[in-house]
Amino acid sequence: EEQVFAIVSPAGSANLPGSWDYLSEKGLPMFGPVLPPDPDLQEVYLIGTGHSDQVRLIVDWLAGEGVTSVGLLRQDNDLGAAFKAGLEEQAPKHGIEIVAEEIVEPNSTDVSNQVLKIRDADPGAVISGADNIQTALLLDQAYDLGWDPIIIGNSSTAGPGAVGTVGAAAPEAAEGFYGSAILSFTNEQSDAVLAYRAAMEAAGHGDLADNSFGLQGYAHSIIFYAALESMGDDLCWDNLHATLESMENFETGLVAPVTFGPLPGGHSGTSGARIAQHTGGG
C-alpha cells in the first residue's frame, strides 16, 4: 500500500519465514534478513552466513579442539532443522558422534528435562540451536549441575557476548561460552567499526552503538545502497535482482566478503564465520 521498494535488515530468525509466501506473491524484495534459513526465493537475499553453514564451521572447530561427541538442543522449527542438518552433514566427516538430540518448543522457558537428558549422554560439547533465553537457561542449568562441557551456539542462538544471552544467564554460568560470529564486534578498533560508531553519533544514536543489531543494519545498508547507486535511474525490481546477482566479493570490513549469484543457491551472500568466546565479561 505504501509502495515500499524493499525491506532491509529485518530481524527474527524463527518468525521471518512466515512472510515468504507474501513476498513471493507480491515480488517484494527482502534484503539482509537476520537470520532465517535460506528460502531460496528470488525475493530474499541473505547476508549473514546461514545457520547450517555456521553449524558446519562449529563442528570443524570442535573437531580441532579434540571433541568426539556432541549433544544438540534445538527448537522445533526451521531454525532447529537447519542446526540438525548442518550437524548431521558435518559430524561424520570428523568421526564425531551425535549422542543426544533434544527438542524444545519455541518461546518455552523450561529446558530442564532436555538439559538433564543431554547431560546424561555425556557429550564433549553441546550445540545450542535454541533462542537466546533458552540458551541462557542451558548455561545456568549446566552450571548448577556442575557440568562443564563446551557449550556453543551460532550468531542467532549465541550472539557471542550478546546481552540477550549472557546478560540473561548468571555471569559465572556464561563464563567460557562460545559462539560463531558473522559480524564484527562493536568495540573493535577497525576503521570500519569506528566509521559505524561515528555515523551512529552523527545520527543522534550514539547510545545504541554497542548494539550488534545496529552494526548489522548498518553493514547491510552499505551493501544495499551500493547496489542502488550502481543501478542509476533504472530503479526497478528486475534491475535490482540483476545488480545484486552480479555482485562479487563486496567488502564492508564488517561482514565476510559478499558475493551473490542466480538461484538456486546464489542468494546467500556469505559463507564465513569466526569462533568467539565470552570470557571476563567480554
Phi, psi and omega in degrees: 000326183261012175059040177295132182279323180197156173257124187244124170059044172285155182244150177140073187309316186278336190259333183301325179304340176295346180264353189300313183299320180294314179301315181296320180296318185269341185080013185282121180288143170238121186246123174068043175295150185246112338228080180285162171301150183295117180276351182055045178254146178302327187279346190246128177239122181263138174259310181294137176306131188297162183302311183296320177297318178297320179296320177299319178294322177299315180296319176303315181294317179300320178300320178294337177273002178086013179287134181244352179213146181224155169242150181238126169252119186220155176281157180270069181199189182298324177300309180296324179295324178294322176297313181301317182296315180296319181293314183292333177284319191267327185303315180298334180294337181249005183068024179273131181268133174270104189263349179203143172218115182239140187248136175239150177283141175305138177074001175292144177249023178227110178240014190297314181296318180296318180295319179297319180294321178293318178303318182294335177281347173057053176285156176286339179211151175239128176258127180261115172252035179249179182279179185301314183292318178295324177294320176298320177296321175300314180298314181298316184290321177300318179296315180297330179278353185070026184256129192228057173282170165295128174243127186216142174234188175250192188297333179271321185270340179246311186049072192318117180082002183295136180303326181298337179255293185292332178288336180272345178262160174297142182306319181290332178284326181281342182301127178090357181295138182250156172202154173276140185241129180244012184215147174301161176269147187291344180260007176293153181259025178286158179301320184293318180289321178296323177295321176299313182296322178295320179295319178296319177298314183296330180274000180082018182239030181301332180290346180255005188294338180275000178274122185295335176293327175298314179295322180295314178298322178296313180298315180297323180293323176304314182292315183296314182289332173297320177295316180300317181299321181286345180280345181064224182272355183272068186269077177230164184295322180300318180289326176299313179298317180297321181291312181295319183290350175257001180289133184220126175051045177285126185256130172247341188078002184241329175232170177300154179309139188256124175227124174249163176203183180289162173285156359279149173088350188273356184262008170263109194276342182227157181224004184256164175199158173249160174256126181240154177233136175273115182209142180063026178084007182208000000 
